[in-house]
């Protein structure tokens, strides 16, 4: 079968609220029932003794079960978070290709997100193409890139 990228997980203090944001802004749908994970197997697999994890799996509409998903979980004993930064090592952002960055940003703000940068026309990037893009933030402060291709090289 080879390697298949399956999902990205975001840990949240309020997974229901954050899932509602991704459903509202990007059109995600629930993929299966709520997950309530606990027991020896999850403790051993995560390396987190006493792990109790609850959350939701989301998928984009019209995608098969094997398609990439977004998982939003709450982990018992969750620490306070600090917003991601572009200069911090680790996962910087998730990116969504959208039809219109301006329209999506309006929905993102209305759903509780916020600006990080500003909408920019990249101009022609040799070997890549041109697009409108920006970094924004979801309600938990995670960085979300919005990208709307004008021309693909």
PyMOL commands that set and color helices and strands:
alter all, ss='L'
color gray80, all
select helices_A, chain A and resi 15-26+40-46+101-110
alter helices_A, ss='H'
color red, helices_A
select strands_A, chain A and resi 7-11+28-30+35-38+52-60+69-75+94-97+114-115+120-121+129-137+143-152
alter strands_A, ss='S'
color yellow, strands_A
deselect
rebuild
show_as cartoon
